[in-house]
Amino acid sequence: MIEAIKKRRSIRSYQNKPVEPEKINELLQAAMLAPSAMNLMPWHFTVVTNREKLTQIPTYHPYTNMMKTAPCAIIVSGDRAITKKDAFIYCDCSAAIMNILLSAVDLDLGTCWCAIAPDESRMSAFRSAFDLPEAWLPVAVVAVGYAAEQKGMKDTFKPERITYCE
């Protein structure tokens, strides 16, 4: 798994090749294996493969131009009917997203995570475009596909950001 962590990069250009349903299912299984506050697992996953809907996402989210070439997106939402604490939803959904991102590396897929929340206009746009229930807090959208770009590993280790209490 440490290799997947080292190889994971944000991919913003994708091949014109669909992602196999089995691979999408594996990503979703990995997402649902994430830890969750009080084990409530409030997440919901909306899988988008409709080309028209994918192409429209950048019209209401300015940092998602990669959706124009991505063959798939996964919207990760948290259900406020399951937990009333948005902080837990953010944590739970982020853990699920990280599992998606790391599992994608092992499946030879590229991904890019784009936050939706807490921007109210983006949250509203995603609810409307994808008919998400009002109780769902759309946390992020993840582009998924076969990378059309190659990125090497990046050293982001910063020892100056570590404090040891002994």
N, C-alpha and C positions, 0 to 999 in steps of 0.2 A: 504494500500500500504506500510506503514512503516514496516509491518510484512514481506512482500516480500523482502524489502530491507535488513532487518536483516537476513533473511533465505538464501539469495542468496549466493552461494559459487561456486567456480570453480570445476566442476566435470570432472574427467579424466578417469573414468571407467564406461562403460555403459552395460546395459542388452542387450541380443540378442533379441530385440523386436522393431519392426518398430514404428515410430511415425505416428500417424494417420494424414491423409491429412488435416482434419479439424483443428487439433491443429497447424500444420505448417501454415495453412492459418490464424489462430488467431495470431500467432507470427508475421506474415508479416503485418497484419492489424495494430497491435500495433506499429510495427516499423514505419509504414507510418503515424502514429499519432504524431510522434516526432516533436518538433519545428525545424525550418530550417531557416538559414540566408536568409532574404528577401523572405521567403516562396518559395524558388526555388525548394526545394525537389529534389536534384540531384541524389538521391540514386537509385541503381539497386540491386536486390537481386537474387542471383543464388543459387537455392536449389539443393543440391547434395544428392542423395540417392543411387547412383550406388556404390556397395561395392568395386569394383576394383578401382574406382577413389578415394574413401575415403581412401583406404589402401595405395594408392600411395602418398597422400599428405605429409606424414612425410619424403619422400625421397627428397623433395625440401623445406620443412619447418621444421627445427630441433626441434621445440617446440610443435609439433602437434601429438605426439604419440597416444593421445586419439582418433584420427580419426580411428585407427585400430579397435576400438570397437563401435564407435558412429554410429548409423544407419542413421544419417542425418547431413549435414553441410549446413550452409548458408554463402555464400560469400557476403559481403557487399561492394559494389563499389560506387564510385561517378563519375558522368559524367562531364568531363571537357568541354563538349559542352554546358552544361547547366550553369555552373559557371566556370569561368577561375581561381578562387582563390582556390588553394588547401587547404588553411587554413579553408575556409568555408566548403569544402568537409569533412575534418577531423572532424570538429565540428558537422556537420549535420549527418554524418554516425555514429559518436560516440553516439549521442543522440538516433538514431534509434536502435543501438546495445543495449544500456541500456534498451530501451523499450522491446526488445526481451528477454534479460536476466531476467528482472523482471516479465514479463508476463509468462515466462516459469515456474517460481516458482509457480504461481497460477494454472498452468496446470499440476503440478506434474512432470515436466521435469527438467532434469539437463542440464547445458550448460557450455561451456568454451570458452572464447573469446581469440583469438590469433591474434596479429597484423600481417599484411602482409607489408603494407607500413610503413615507407618510404624505406624499403630495396628493392633496384632495382632488385636484382636477384630473390627475392621471387615474386615481382610484375610481372616480366617477366614470371616466371614459372607458376603462376596462370593464366595469360592471355593465355599462350600457352595450358595448360592442360584443360582449360574450355572454350576456344575459346572466351575470353572476348575482346571486341573492344579496340583498342589502346587508344581511348578517355576516357575509364573508368580507374579510379584509384582504384585498389583493396585495400581497407583499412584494412579489417580483415576477418577472417573466424571464424564462431561460430559453435562449436560442439553442437549437440542437440540430446537428447535421454533420456531414463529412466535410472536413476542413478543406478549403481551397487555398489555404496559406499555411506555411510552416513557421513555427516559432520555436526557438531554442529555449532551454531552461534558463531561468533568470535567478540570480542570487539576490535575494531580498533580506537575508539575515543581517540584523543590525544589533550587535552586542550592546551598544549604548542604550538600547531600549529595554534592557533587562536589569532588574534589581533583585538581589538575593538578600533575604532576611535569614540570618543564621543565629 
